């Protein structure tokens, strides 16, 4: 599987505290292992479909990671539920 991180993801990620950034790293690692068929999907990730090819996983109770699933995985944004809703209005 091919992964891409958009600049919008990088910008939103940099705004997080180091603790929250580490939680994002852990969630991404678990998700990528699942996609690469190295491990089962952890139930705590809360995989959810937003619409069409846009999905989210949780990195914590508060934070979500938004990605697009097509031929590759494109990570677009990380933030809370309201931040994701605002971001998706532009899509």
PDB file of N, CA, C and O in Angstrom:
ATOM      1  N   UNK A   1       0.853  -1.176   0.000  1.00  0.00           N
ATOM      2  CA  UNK A   1       0.000   0.000   0.000  1.00  0.00           C
ATOM      3  C   UNK A   1       0.896   1.235   0.000  1.00  0.00           C
ATOM      4  O   UNK A   1       1.926   1.269   0.674  1.00  0.00           O
ATOM      5  N   UNK A   2       0.496   2.234  -0.753  1.00  0.00           N
ATOM      6  CA  UNK A   2       1.241   3.483  -0.833  1.00  0.00           C
ATOM      7  C   UNK A   2       0.563   4.525   0.049  1.00  0.00           C
ATOM      8  O   UNK A   2      -0.664   4.615   0.082  1.00  0.00           O
ATOM      9  N   UNK A   3       1.365   5.309   0.762  1.00  0.00           N
ATOM     10  CA  UNK A   3       0.859   6.327   1.680  1.00  0.00           C
ATOM     11  C   UNK A   3       1.366   7.698   1.267  1.00  0.00           C
ATOM     12  O   UNK A   3       2.515   7.849   0.853  1.00  0.00           O
ATOM     13  N   UNK A   4       0.497   8.693   1.384  1.00  0.00           N
ATOM     14  CA  UNK A   4       0.874  10.071   1.099  1.00  0.00           C
ATOM     15  C   UNK A   4       0.346  10.961   2.223  1.00  0.00           C
ATOM     16  O   UNK A   4      -0.773  10.774   2.700  1.00  0.00           O
ATOM     17  N   UNK A   5       1.154  11.924   2.637  1.00  0.00           N
ATOM     18  CA  UNK A   5       0.753  12.884   3.663  1.00  0.00           C
ATOM     19  C   UNK A   5       0.711  14.269   3.022  1.00  0.00           C
ATOM     20  O   UNK A   5       1.733  14.797   2.584  1.00  0.00           O
ATOM     21  N   UNK A   6      -0.480  14.842   2.978  1.00  0.00           N
ATOM     22  CA  UNK A   6      -0.660  16.175   2.396  1.00  0.00           C
ATOM     23  C   UNK A   6      -0.097  17.242   3.335  1.00  0.00           C
ATOM     24  O   UNK A   6       0.077  17.005   4.530  1.00  0.00           O
ATOM     25  N   UNK A   7       0.183  18.418   2.777  1.00  0.00           N
ATOM     26  CA  UNK A   7       0.702  19.519   3.594  1.00  0.00           C
ATOM     27  C   UNK A   7      -0.323  19.937   4.642  1.00  0.00           C
ATOM     28  O   UNK A   7       0.057  20.401   5.717  1.00  0.00           O
ATOM     29  N   UNK A   8      -1.611  19.784   4.354  1.00  0.00           N
ATOM     30  CA  UNK A   8      -2.653  20.110   5.339  1.00  0.00           C
ATOM     31  C   UNK A   8      -2.531  19.200   6.564  1.00  0.00           C
ATOM     32  O   UNK A   8      -2.783  19.636   7.687  1.00  0.00           O
ATOM     33  N   UNK A   9      -2.148  17.947   6.351  1.00  0.00           N
ATOM     34  CA  UNK A   9      -1.924  17.039   7.472  1.00  0.00           C
ATOM     35  C   UNK A   9      -0.720  17.510   8.288  1.00  0.00           C
ATOM     36  O   UNK A   9      -0.782  17.586   9.515  1.00  0.00           O
ATOM     37  N   UNK A  10       0.365  17.821   7.598  1.00  0.00           N
ATOM     38  CA  UNK A  10       1.580  18.273   8.287  1.00  0.00           C
ATOM     39  C   UNK A  10       1.315  19.526   9.124  1.00  0.00           C
ATOM     40  O   UNK A  10       1.765  19.622  10.266  1.00  0.00           O
ATOM     41  N   UNK A  11       0.583  20.484   8.551  1.00  0.00           N
ATOM     42  CA  UNK A  11       0.287  21.726   9.283  1.00  0.00           C
ATOM     43  C   UNK A  11      -0.555  21.450  10.521  1.00  0.00           C
ATOM     44  O   UNK A  11      -0.269  21.975  11.597  1.00  0.00           O
ATOM     45  N   UNK A  12      -1.587  20.632  10.377  1.00  0.00           N
ATOM     46  CA  UNK A  12      -2.453  20.343  11.521  1.00  0.00           C
ATOM     47  C   UNK A  12      -1.715  19.507  12.568  1.00  0.00           C
ATOM     48  O   UNK A  12      -1.938  19.678  13.767  1.00  0.00           O
ATOM     49  N   UNK A  13      -0.845  18.614  12.127  1.00  0.00           N
ATOM     50  CA  UNK A  13      -0.080  17.775  13.044  1.00  0.00           C
ATOM     51  C   UNK A  13       0.873  18.617  13.897  1.00  0.00           C
ATOM     52  O   UNK A  13       1.009  18.376  15.096  1.00  0.00           O
ATOM     53  N   UNK A  14       1.525  19.594  13.287  1.00  0.00           N
ATOM     54  CA  UNK A  14       2.490  20.443  14.000  1.00  0.00           C
ATOM     55  C   UNK A  14       1.839  21.274  15.096  1.00  0.00           C
ATOM     56  O   UNK A  14       2.524  21.712  16.020  1.00  0.00           O
ATOM     57  N   UNK A  15       0.539  21.500  15.015  1.00  0.00           N
ATOM     58  CA  UNK A  15      -0.170  22.282  16.033  1.00  0.00           C
ATOM     59  C   UNK A  15      -0.456  21.471  17.297  1.00  0.00           C
ATOM     60  O   UNK A  15      -0.816  22.038  18.328  1.00  0.00           O
ATOM     61  N   UNK A  16      -0.298  20.157  17.222  1.00  0.00           N
ATOM     62  CA  UNK A  16      -0.582  19.290  18.371  1.00  0.00           C
ATOM     63  C   UNK A  16       0.577  19.303  19.362  1.00  0.00           C
ATOM     64  O   UNK A  16       1.723  19.556  18.990  1.00  0.00           O
ATOM     65  N   UNK A  17       0.269  19.028  20.618  1.00  0.00           N
ATOM     66  CA  UNK A  17       1.307  18.900  21.635  1.00  0.00           C
ATOM     67  C   UNK A  17       2.119  17.635  21.344  1.00  0.00           C
ATOM     68  O   UNK A  17       1.639  16.750  20.636  1.00  0.00           O
ATOM     69  N   UNK A  18       3.341  17.534  21.879  1.00  0.00           N
ATOM     70  CA  UNK A  18       4.144  16.313  21.672  1.00  0.00           C
ATOM     71  C   UNK A  18       3.412  15.044  22.124  1.00  0.00           C
ATOM     72  O   UNK A  18       3.542  14.005  21.477  1.00  0.00           O
ATOM     73  N   UNK A  19       2.657  15.107  23.207  1.00  0.00           N
ATOM     74  CA  UNK A  19       1.912  13.937  23.676  1.00  0.00           C
ATOM     75  C   UNK A  19       0.871  13.515  22.648  1.00  0.00           C
ATOM     76  O   UNK A  19       0.746  12.331  22.334  1.00  0.00           O
ATOM     77  N   UNK A  20       0.125  14.483  22.123  1.00  0.00           N
ATOM     78  CA  UNK A  20      -0.904  14.177  21.122  1.00  0.00           C
ATOM     79  C   UNK A  20      -0.271  13.712  19.809  1.00  0.00           C
ATOM     80  O   UNK A  20      -0.826  12.851  19.127  1.00  0.00           O
ATOM     81  N   UNK A  21       0.894  14.279  19.451  1.00  0.00           N
ATOM     82  CA  UNK A  21       1.601  13.825  18.260  1.00  0.00           C
ATOM     83  C   UNK A  21       2.002  12.354  18.399  1.00  0.00           C
ATOM     84  O   UNK A  21       1.893  11.591  17.439  1.00  0.00           O
ATOM     85  N   UNK A  22       2.457  11.959  19.569  1.00  0.00           N
ATOM     86  CA  UNK A  22       2.832  10.566  19.807  1.00  0.00           C
ATOM     87  C   UNK A  22       1.627   9.644  19.663  1.00  0.00           C
ATOM     88  O   UNK A  22       1.757   8.542  19.130  1.00  0.00           O
ATOM     89  N   UNK A  23       0.469  10.071  20.124  1.00  0.00           N
ATOM     90  CA  UNK A  23      -0.759   9.280  19.967  1.00  0.00           C
ATOM     91  C   UNK A  23      -1.117   9.115  18.479  1.00  0.00           C
ATOM     92  O   UNK A  23      -1.597   8.062  18.060  1.00  0.00           O
ATOM     93  N   UNK A  24      -0.879  10.161  17.699  1.00  0.00           N
ATOM     94  CA  UNK A  24      -1.134  10.086  16.257  1.00  0.00           C
ATOM     95  C   UNK A  24      -0.179   9.083  15.624  1.00  0.00           C
ATOM     96  O   UNK A  24      -0.595   8.258  14.811  1.00  0.00           O
ATOM     97  N   UNK A  25       1.106   9.149  15.991  1.00  0.00           N
ATOM     98  CA  UNK A  25       2.085   8.181  15.478  1.00  0.00           C
ATOM     99  C   UNK A  25       1.654   6.748  15.797  1.00  0.00           C
ATOM    100  O   UNK A  25       1.731   5.870  14.937  1.00  0.00           O
ATOM    101  N   UNK A  26       1.210   6.515  17.006  1.00  0.00           N
ATOM    102  CA  UNK A  26       0.793   5.175  17.413  1.00  0.00           C
ATOM    103  C   UNK A  26      -0.420   4.700  16.607  1.00  0.00           C
ATOM    104  O   UNK A  26      -0.475   3.547  16.181  1.00  0.00           O
ATOM    105  N   UNK A  27      -1.383   5.588  16.403  1.00  0.00           N
ATOM    106  CA  UNK A  27      -2.574   5.229  15.632  1.00  0.00           C
ATOM    107  C   UNK A  27      -2.207   4.945  14.175  1.00  0.00           C
ATOM    108  O   UNK A  27      -2.695   3.979  13.588  1.00  0.00           O
ATOM    109  N   UNK A  28      -1.352   5.782  13.595  1.00  0.00           N
ATOM    110  CA  UNK A  28      -0.933   5.564  12.212  1.00  0.00           C
ATOM    111  C   UNK A  28      -0.176   4.247  12.064  1.00  0.00           C
ATOM    112  O   UNK A  28      -0.380   3.516  11.095  1.00  0.00           O
ATOM    113  N   UNK A  29       0.693   3.947  13.021  1.00  0.00           N
ATOM    114  CA  UNK A  29       1.452   2.700  12.981  1.00  0.00           C
ATOM    115  C   UNK A  29       0.513   1.496  13.026  1.00  0.00           C
ATOM    116  O   UNK A  29       0.662   0.564  12.235  1.00  0.00           O
ATOM    117  N   UNK A  30      -0.440   1.511  13.935  1.00  0.00           N
ATOM    118  CA  UNK A  30      -1.393   0.401  14.056  1.00  0.00           C
ATOM    119  C   UNK A  30      -2.238   0.278  12.792  1.00  0.00           C
ATOM    120  O   UNK A  30      -2.502  -0.832  12.330  1.00  0.00           O
ATOM    121  N   UNK A  31      -2.662   1.402  12.234  1.00  0.00           N
ATOM    122  CA  UNK A  31      -3.496   1.386  11.034  1.00  0.00           C
ATOM    123  C   UNK A  31      -2.712   0.868   9.824  1.00  0.00           C
ATOM    124  O   UNK A  31      -3.226   0.069   9.041  1.00  0.00           O
ATOM    125  N   UNK A  32      -1.480   1.324   9.680  1.00  0.00           N
ATOM    126  CA  UNK A  32      -0.663   0.873   8.550  1.00  0.00           C
ATOM    127  C   UNK A  32      -0.347  -0.621   8.655  1.00  0.00           C
ATOM    128  O   UNK A  32      -0.307  -1.318   7.641  1.00  0.00           O
ATOM    129  N   UNK A  33      -0.125  -1.109   9.857  1.00  0.00           N
ATOM    130  CA  UNK A  33       0.099  -2.548  10.045  1.00  0.00           C
ATOM    131  C   UNK A  33      -1.150  -3.330   9.652  1.00  0.00           C
ATOM    132  O   UNK A  33      -1.052  -4.411   9.069  1.00  0.00           O
ATOM    133  N   UNK A  34      -2.316  -2.788   9.967  1.00  0.00           N
ATOM    134  CA  UNK A  34      -3.571  -3.424   9.562  1.00  0.00           C
ATOM    135  C   UNK A  34      -3.689  -3.445   8.038  1.00  0.00           C
ATOM    136  O   UNK A  34      -4.016  -4.481   7.459  1.00  0.00           O
ATOM    137  N   UNK A  35      -3.425  -2.310   7.386  1.00  0.00           N
ATOM    138  CA  UNK A  35      -3.545  -2.234   5.931  1.00  0.00           C
ATOM    139  C   UNK A  35      -2.537  -3.135   5.227  1.00  0.00           C
ATOM    140  O   UNK A  35      -2.827  -3.690   4.167  1.00  0.00           O
ATOM    141  N   UNK A  36      -1.362  -3.279   5.816  1.00  0.00           N
ATOM    142  CA  UNK A  36      -0.327  -4.136   5.241  1.00  0.00           C
ATOM    143  C   UNK A  36      -0.496  -5.593   5.659  1.00  0.00           C
ATOM    144  O   UNK A  36       0.367  -6.431   5.397  1.00  0.00           O
ATOM    145  N   UNK A  37      -1.628  -5.882   6.317  1.00  0.00           N
ATOM    146  CA  UNK A  37      -2.009  -7.233   6.742  1.00  0.00           C
ATOM    147  C   UNK A  37      -1.002  -7.861   7.715  1.00  0.00           C
ATOM    148  O   UNK A  37      -0.784  -9.073   7.709  1.00  0.00           O
ATOM    149  N   UNK A  38      -0.396  -7.008   8.549  1.00  0.00           N
ATOM    150  CA  UNK A  38       0.539  -7.481   9.561  1.00  0.00           C
ATOM    151  C   UNK A  38      -0.128  -7.658  10.923  1.00  0.00           C
ATOM    152  O   UNK A  38       0.420  -8.319  11.805  1.00  0.00           O
ATOM    153  N   UNK A  39      -1.314  -7.066  11.092  1.00  0.00           N
ATOM    154  CA  UNK A  39      -1.996  -7.119  12.388  1.00  0.00           C
ATOM    155  C   UNK A  39      -3.487  -6.868  12.173  1.00  0.00           C
ATOM    156  O   UNK A  39      -3.877  -6.280  11.164  1.00  0.00           O
ATOM    157  N   UNK A  40      -4.323  -7.309  13.116  1.00  0.00           N
ATOM    158  CA  UNK A  40      -5.761  -7.003  13.015  1.00  0.00           C
ATOM    159  C   UNK A  40      -6.007  -5.526  13.329  1.00  0.00           C
ATOM    160  O   UNK A  40      -5.156  -4.848  13.906  1.00  0.00           O
ATOM    161  N   UNK A  41      -7.173  -5.050  12.941  1.00  0.00           N
ATOM    162  CA  UNK A  41      -7.543  -3.659  13.211  1.00  0.00           C
ATOM    163  C   UNK A  41      -7.869  -3.505  14.689  1.00  0.00           C
ATOM    164  O   UNK A  41      -8.793  -4.151  15.183  1.00  0.00           O
ATOM    165  N   UNK A  42      -7.128  -2.660  15.407  1.00  0.00           N
ATOM    166  CA  UNK A  42      -7.460  -2.422  16.816  1.00  0.00           C
ATOM    167  C   UNK A  42      -8.830  -1.752  16.941  1.00  0.00           C
ATOM    168  O   UNK A  42      -9.131  -0.806  16.214  1.00  0.00           O
ATOM    169  N   UNK A  43      -9.641  -2.238  17.846  1.00  0.00           N
ATOM    170  CA  UNK A  43     -10.990  -1.698  17.999  1.00  0.00           C
ATOM    171  C   UNK A  43     -10.981  -0.233  18.434  1.00  0.00           C
ATOM    172  O   UNK A  43     -11.932   0.493  18.144  1.00  0.00           O
ATOM    173  N   UNK A  44      -9.948   0.213  19.113  1.00  0.00           N
ATOM    174  CA  UNK A  44      -9.869   1.589  19.586  1.00  0.00           C
ATOM    175  C   UNK A  44      -9.678   2.627  18.503  1.00  0.00           C
ATOM    176  O   UNK A  44      -9.823   3.821  18.765  1.00  0.00           O
ATOM    177  N   UNK A  45      -9.354   2.200  17.279  1.00  0.00           N
ATOM    178  CA  UNK A  45      -9.158   3.170  16.202  1.00  0.00           C
ATOM    179  C   UNK A  45     -10.474   3.756  15.708  1.00  0.00           C
ATOM    180  O   UNK A  45     -10.487   4.855  15.155  1.00  0.00           O
ATOM    181  N   UNK A  46     -11.558   3.053  15.894  1.00  0.00           N
ATOM    182  CA  UNK A  46     -12.871   3.592  15.530  1.00  0.00           C
ATOM    183  C   UNK A  46     -12.987   3.993  14.083  1.00  0.00           C
ATOM    184  O   UNK A  46     -13.438   5.100  13.790  1.00  0.00           O
ATOM    185  N   UNK A  47     -12.602   3.143  13.181  1.00  0.00           N
ATOM    186  CA  UNK A  47     -12.674   3.419  11.749  1.00  0.00           C
ATOM    187  C   UNK A  47     -14.096   3.822  11.362  1.00  0.00           C
ATOM    188  O   UNK A  47     -15.057   3.114  11.664  1.00  0.00           O
ATOM    189  N   UNK A  48     -14.219   4.980  10.683  1.00  0.00           N
ATOM    190  CA  UNK A  48     -15.537   5.517  10.333  1.00  0.00           C
ATOM    191  C   UNK A  48     -15.481   6.139   8.947  1.00  0.00           C
ATOM    192  O   UNK A  48     -14.520   6.830   8.608  1.00  0.00           O
ATOM    193  N   UNK A  49     -16.509   5.892   8.151  1.00  0.00           N
ATOM    194  CA  UNK A  49     -16.619   6.479   6.824  1.00  0.00           C
ATOM    195  C   UNK A  49     -17.313   7.834   6.915  1.00  0.00           C
ATOM    196  O   UNK A  49     -18.405   7.934   7.474  1.00  0.00           O
ATOM    197  N   UNK A  50     -16.689   8.877   6.369  1.00  0.00           N
ATOM    198  CA  UNK A  50     -17.303  10.201   6.336  1.00  0.00           C
ATOM    199  C   UNK A  50     -18.236  10.316   5.145  1.00  0.00           C
ATOM    200  O   UNK A  50     -19.427  10.599   5.281  1.00  0.00           O
ATOM    201  N   UNK A  51     -17.667  10.090   3.985  1.00  0.00           N
ATOM    202  CA  UNK A  51     -18.444  10.051   2.743  1.00  0.00           C
ATOM    203  C   UNK A  51     -17.517   9.559   1.642  1.00  0.00           C
ATOM    204  O   UNK A  51     -16.312   9.808   1.653  1.00  0.00           O
ATOM    205  N   UNK A  52     -18.110   8.865   0.705  1.00  0.00           N
ATOM    206  CA  UNK A  52     -17.391   8.323  -0.444  1.00  0.00           C
ATOM    207  C   UNK A  52     -16.058   7.718  -0.021  1.00  0.00           C
ATOM    208  O   UNK A  52     -16.041   6.718   0.696  1.00  0.00           O
ATOM    209  N   UNK A  53     -14.955   8.295  -0.443  1.00  0.00           N
ATOM    210  CA  UNK A  53     -13.634   7.727  -0.168  1.00  0.00           C
ATOM    211  C   UNK A  53     -12.962   8.310   1.073  1.00  0.00           C
ATOM    212  O   UNK A  53     -11.811   7.976   1.354  1.00  0.00           O
ATOM    213  N   UNK A  54     -13.648   9.171   1.820  1.00  0.00           N
ATOM    214  CA  UNK A  54     -13.058   9.813   2.994  1.00  0.00           C
ATOM    215  C   UNK A  54     -13.418   9.047   4.267  1.00  0.00           C
ATOM    216  O   UNK A  54     -14.583   8.742   4.522  1.00  0.00           O
ATOM    217  N   UNK A  55     -12.396   8.749   5.047  1.00  0.00           N
ATOM    218  CA  UNK A  55     -12.534   7.968   6.279  1.00  0.00           C
ATOM    219  C   UNK A  55     -11.781   8.657   7.402  1.00  0.00           C
ATOM    220  O   UNK A  55     -10.966   9.549   7.166  1.00  0.00           O
ATOM    221  N   UNK A  56     -12.063   8.232   8.631  1.00  0.00           N
ATOM    222  CA  UNK A  56     -11.307   8.726   9.777  1.00  0.00           C
ATOM    223  C   UNK A  56     -11.014   7.583  10.729  1.00  0.00           C
ATOM    224  O   UNK A  56     -11.739   6.590  10.790  1.00  0.00           O
ATOM    225  N   UNK A  57      -9.931   7.752  11.467  1.00  0.00           N
ATOM    226  CA  UNK A  57      -9.613   6.877  12.599  1.00  0.00           C
ATOM    227  C   UNK A  57      -9.332   7.783  13.786  1.00  0.00           C
ATOM    228  O   UNK A  57      -9.016   8.962  13.622  1.00  0.00           O
ATOM    229  N   UNK A  58      -9.450   7.218  14.988  1.00  0.00           N
ATOM    230  CA  UNK A  58      -9.175   7.981  16.205  1.00  0.00           C
ATOM    231  C   UNK A  58      -7.742   7.730  16.656  1.00  0.00           C
ATOM    232  O   UNK A  58      -7.246   6.604  16.613  1.00  0.00           O
ATOM    233  N   UNK A  59      -7.091   8.799  17.088  1.00  0.00           N
ATOM    234  CA  UNK A  59      -5.794   8.649  17.733  1.00  0.00           C
ATOM    235  C   UNK A  59      -5.941   8.806  19.244  1.00  0.00           C
ATOM    236  O   UNK A  59      -5.065   8.402  20.009  1.00  0.00           O
ATOM    237  N   UNK A  60      -7.056   9.395  19.661  1.00  0.00           N
ATOM    238  CA  UNK A  60      -7.390   9.543  21.076  1.00  0.00           C
ATOM    239  C   UNK A  60      -8.896   9.817  21.143  1.00  0.00           C
ATOM    240  O   UNK A  60      -9.575   9.867  20.118  1.00  0.00           O
ATOM    241  N   UNK A  61      -9.393   9.989  22.342  1.00  0.00           N
ATOM    242  CA  UNK A  61     -10.817  10.306  22.472  1.00  0.00           C
ATOM    243  C   UNK A  61     -11.139  11.602  21.744  1.00  0.00           C
ATOM    244  O   UNK A  61     -12.217  11.743  21.167  1.00  0.00           O
ATOM    245  N   UNK A  62     -10.217  12.539  21.770  1.00  0.00           N
ATOM    246  CA  UNK A  62     -10.445  13.855  21.186  1.00  0.00           C
ATOM    247  C   UNK A  62     -10.041  13.953  19.705  1.00  0.00           C
ATOM    248  O   UNK A  62     -10.754  14.571  18.915  1.00  0.00           O
ATOM    249  N   UNK A  63      -8.927  13.360  19.330  1.00  0.00           N
ATOM    250  CA  UNK A  63      -8.343  13.591  18.005  1.00  0.00           C
ATOM    251  C   UNK A  63      -8.692  12.511  16.991  1.00  0.00           C
ATOM    252  O   UNK A  63      -8.780  11.326  17.312  1.00  0.00           O
ATOM    253  N   UNK A  64      -8.887  12.965  15.748  1.00  0.00           N
ATOM    254  CA  UNK A  64      -9.160  12.071  14.627  1.00  0.00           C
ATOM    255  C   UNK A  64      -8.180  12.335  13.498  1.00  0.00           C
ATOM    256  O   UNK A  64      -7.634  13.431  13.371  1.00  0.00           O
ATOM    257  N   UNK A  65      -7.967  11.321  12.686  1.00  0.00           N
ATOM    258  CA  UNK A  65      -7.092  11.414  11.528  1.00  0.00           C
ATOM    259  C   UNK A  65      -7.962  11.168  10.297  1.00  0.00           C
ATOM    260  O   UNK A  65      -8.573  10.107  10.167  1.00  0.00           O
ATOM    261  N   UNK A  66      -8.018  12.139   9.402  1.00  0.00           N
ATOM    262  CA  UNK A  66      -8.833  12.042   8.198  1.00  0.00           C
ATOM    263  C   UNK A  66      -7.960  11.590   7.031  1.00  0.00           C
ATOM    264  O   UNK A  66      -6.873  12.125   6.811  1.00  0.00           O
ATOM    265  N   UNK A  67      -8.450  10.600   6.289  1.00  0.00           N
ATOM    266  CA  UNK A  67      -7.699  10.121   5.127  1.00  0.00           C
ATOM    267  C   UNK A  67      -8.655   9.759   4.004  1.00  0.00           C
ATOM    268  O   UNK A  67      -9.855   9.566   4.202  1.00  0.00           O
ATOM    269  N   UNK A  68      -8.073   9.676   2.825  1.00  0.00           N
ATOM    270  CA  UNK A  68      -8.810   9.290   1.632  1.00  0.00           C
ATOM    271  C   UNK A  68      -8.296   7.931   1.184  1.00  0.00           C
ATOM    272  O   UNK A  68      -7.088   7.714   1.086  1.00  0.00           O
ATOM    273  N   UNK A  69      -9.215   7.024   0.914  1.00  0.00           N
ATOM    274  CA  UNK A  69      -8.862   5.667   0.528  1.00  0.00           C
ATOM    275  C   UNK A  69      -9.242   5.444  -0.924  1.00  0.00           C
ATOM    276  O   UNK A  69     -10.420   5.319  -1.258  1.00  0.00           O
ATOM    277  N   UNK A  70      -8.233   5.396  -1.785  1.00  0.00           N
ATOM    278  CA  UNK A  70      -8.440   5.075  -3.199  1.00  0.00           C
ATOM    279  C   UNK A  70      -7.403   4.010  -3.547  1.00  0.00           C
ATOM    280  O   UNK A  70      -7.310   2.995  -2.857  1.00  0.00           O
ATOM    281  N   UNK A  71      -6.635   4.222  -4.589  1.00  0.00           N
ATOM    282  CA  UNK A  71      -5.542   3.296  -4.915  1.00  0.00           C
ATOM    283  C   UNK A  71      -4.417   3.413  -3.899  1.00  0.00           C
ATOM    284  O   UNK A  71      -3.585   2.514  -3.775  1.00  0.00           O
ATOM    285  N   UNK A  72      -4.397   4.510  -3.185  1.00  0.00           N
ATOM    286  CA  UNK A  72      -3.418   4.762  -2.140  1.00  0.00           C
ATOM    287  C   UNK A  72      -4.144   5.381  -0.944  1.00  0.00           C
ATOM    288  O   UNK A  72      -5.324   5.720  -1.029  1.00  0.00           O
ATOM    289  N   UNK A  73      -3.440   5.519   0.140  1.00  0.00           N
ATOM    290  CA  UNK A  73      -3.982   6.170   1.334  1.00  0.00           C
ATOM    291  C   UNK A  73      -3.390   7.576   1.395  1.00  0.00           C
ATOM    292  O   UNK A  73      -2.172   7.748   1.452  1.00  0.00           O
ATOM    293  N   UNK A  74      -4.266   8.573   1.383  1.00  0.00           N
ATOM    294  CA  UNK A  74      -3.826   9.971   1.435  1.00  0.00           C
ATOM    295  C   UNK A  74      -4.331  10.559   2.744  1.00  0.00           C
ATOM    296  O   UNK A  74      -5.537  10.695   2.949  1.00  0.00           O
ATOM    297  N   UNK A  75      -3.401  10.905   3.626  1.00  0.00           N
ATOM    298  CA  UNK A  75      -3.751  11.505   4.909  1.00  0.00           C
ATOM    299  C   UNK A  75      -3.875  13.014   4.712  1.00  0.00           C
ATOM    300  O   UNK A  75      -2.948  13.675   4.242  1.00  0.00           O
ATOM    301  N   UNK A  76      -5.055  13.548   5.087  1.00  0.00           N
ATOM    302  CA  UNK A  76      -5.350  14.951   4.826  1.00  0.00           C
ATOM    303  C   UNK A  76      -5.273  15.853   6.052  1.00  0.00           C
ATOM    304  O   UNK A  76      -4.848  17.003   5.945  1.00  0.00           O
ATOM    305  N   UNK A  77      -5.678  15.349   7.212  1.00  0.00           N
ATOM    306  CA  UNK A  77      -5.874  16.260   8.342  1.00  0.00           C
ATOM    307  C   UNK A  77      -5.907  15.481   9.650  1.00  0.00           C
ATOM    308  O   UNK A  77      -6.279  14.308   9.678  1.00  0.00           O
ATOM    309  N   UNK A  78      -5.515  16.142  10.727  1.00  0.00           N
ATOM    310  CA  UNK A  78      -5.676  15.594  12.072  1.00  0.00           C
ATOM    311  C   UNK A  78      -6.233  16.706  12.957  1.00  0.00           C
ATOM    312  O   UNK A  78      -5.760  17.842  12.919  1.00  0.00           O
ATOM    313  N   UNK A  79      -7.244  16.361  13.753  1.00  0.00           N
ATOM    314  CA  UNK A  79      -7.866  17.341  14.635  1.00  0.00           C
ATOM    315  C   UNK A  79      -9.079  16.736  15.314  1.00  0.00           C
ATOM    316  O   UNK A  79      -9.342  15.539  15.189  1.00  0.00           O
ATOM    317  N   UNK A  80      -9.816  17.569  16.034  1.00  0.00           N
ATOM    318  CA  UNK A  80     -11.006  17.053  16.713  1.00  0.00           C
ATOM    319  C   UNK A  80     -12.175  16.956  15.723  1.00  0.00           C
ATOM    320  O   UNK A  80     -12.051  17.327  14.556  1.00  0.00           O
ATOM    321  N   UNK A  81     -13.293  16.457  16.210  1.00  0.00           N
ATOM    322  CA  UNK A  81     -14.452  16.218  15.342  1.00  0.00           C
ATOM    323  C   UNK A  81     -14.896  17.493  14.628  1.00  0.00           C
ATOM    324  O   UNK A  81     -15.178  17.461  13.431  1.00  0.00           O
ATOM    325  N   UNK A  82     -14.962  18.607  15.343  1.00  0.00           N
ATOM    326  CA  UNK A  82     -15.393  19.871  14.736  1.00  0.00           C
ATOM    327  C   UNK A  82     -14.400  20.349  13.671  1.00  0.00           C
ATOM    328  O   UNK A  82     -14.800  20.873  12.632  1.00  0.00           O
ATOM    329  N   UNK A  83     -13.102  20.163  13.937  1.00  0.00           N
ATOM    330  CA  UNK A  83     -12.074  20.542  12.952  1.00  0.00           C
ATOM    331  C   UNK A  83     -12.229  19.730  11.664  1.00  0.00           C
ATOM    332  O   UNK A  83     -12.094  20.256  10.559  1.00  0.00           O
ATOM    333  N   UNK A  84     -12.512  18.450  11.831  1.00  0.00           N
ATOM    334  CA  UNK A  84     -12.696  17.577  10.658  1.00  0.00           C
ATOM    335  C   UNK A  84     -13.923  18.023   9.862  1.00  0.00           C
ATOM    336  O   UNK A  84     -13.884  18.059   8.632  1.00  0.00           O
ATOM    337  N   UNK A  85     -15.006  18.362  10.554  1.00  0.00           N
ATOM    338  CA  UNK A  85     -16.217  18.837   9.866  1.00  0.00           C
ATOM    339  C   UNK A  85     -15.924  20.097   9.060  1.00  0.00           C
ATOM    340  O   UNK A  85     -16.376  20.221   7.922  1.00  0.00           O
ATOM    341  N   UNK A  86     -15.171  21.035   9.637  1.00  0.00           N
ATOM    342  CA  UNK A  86     -14.814  22.271   8.921  1.00  0.00           C
ATOM    343  C   UNK A  86     -13.962  21.953   7.705  1.00  0.00           C
ATOM    344  O   UNK A  86     -14.181  22.504   6.627  1.00  0.00           O
ATOM    345  N   UNK A  87     -12.995  21.068   7.875  1.00  0.00           N
ATOM    346  CA  UNK A  87     -12.116  20.689   6.777  1.00  0.00           C
ATOM    347  C   UNK A  87     -12.905  20.044   5.643  1.00  0.00           C
ATOM    348  O   UNK A  87     -12.649  20.316   4.470  1.00  0.00           O
ATOM    349  N   UNK A  88     -13.859  19.194   5.991  1.00  0.00           N
ATOM    350  CA  UNK A  88     -14.635  18.470   4.985  1.00  0.00           C
ATOM    351  C   UNK A  88     -15.597  19.377   4.222  1.00  0.00           C
ATOM    352  O   UNK A  88     -16.010  19.033   3.115  1.00  0.00           O
ATOM    353  N   UNK A  89     -15.961  20.519   4.785  1.00  0.00           N
ATOM    354  CA  UNK A  89     -16.836  21.449   4.057  1.00  0.00           C
ATOM    355  C   UNK A  89     -16.154  21.948   2.786  1.00  0.00           C
ATOM    356  O   UNK A  89     -16.826  22.288   1.813  1.00  0.00           O
ATOM    357  N   UNK A  90     -14.835  21.992   2.791  1.00  0.00           N
ATOM    358  CA  UNK A  90     -14.090  22.444   1.623  1.00  0.00           C
ATOM    359  C   UNK A  90     -13.859  21.346   0.596  1.00  0.00           C
ATOM    360  O   UNK A  90     -13.300  21.614  -0.467  1.00  0.00           O
ATOM    361  N   UNK A  91     -14.271  20.130   0.882  1.00  0.00           N
ATOM    362  CA  UNK A  91     -14.052  19.000  -0.017  1.00  0.00           C
ATOM    363  C   UNK A  91     -15.270  18.700  -0.838  1.00  0.00           C
ATOM    364  O   UNK A  91     -15.255  17.774  -1.648  1.00  0.00           O
TER     365      UNK A  91
END
